[in-house]
């Protein structure tokens, strides 16, 4: 009887060990874990800004309709930090502060482009405008 009880305990202990081992995570790397983790998704706003910058160079309409409002907002905020407003500034002072190209793009009375398919803002010109805005 005692032998039967000992055998029963050994069998139960074996089952318990088998269950515990099956619950442990697999220590071997799987094919999936060997691969590099996927690149994190890029923020939607970044993707939208990149598209905006690319499209601004394609036509005058894109530059006027999409890039202009963004640059005008940035210029307004940068000037507000200095206690100035774009709308109340004399044209000559604003042109001197913002430069010819940026002022022509963000001035409040800028008309819609007559040539809808005319050139937009060249990348080097946009870089210069952004550099100017950063220095404000």
Secondary structure, DSSP 8 states (H G I E B T S, - for coil): -HHHHHHHHHHHHHHHHHHHHHHS---S--HHHHS--------HHHHHHHHHHHHHTT-HHHIIIIIHHHHHHHHHHHHHHTT--TTTS-HHHHHHHH-HHHHHHH-TT----SSTTS----HHHHHHHHHHHHH-
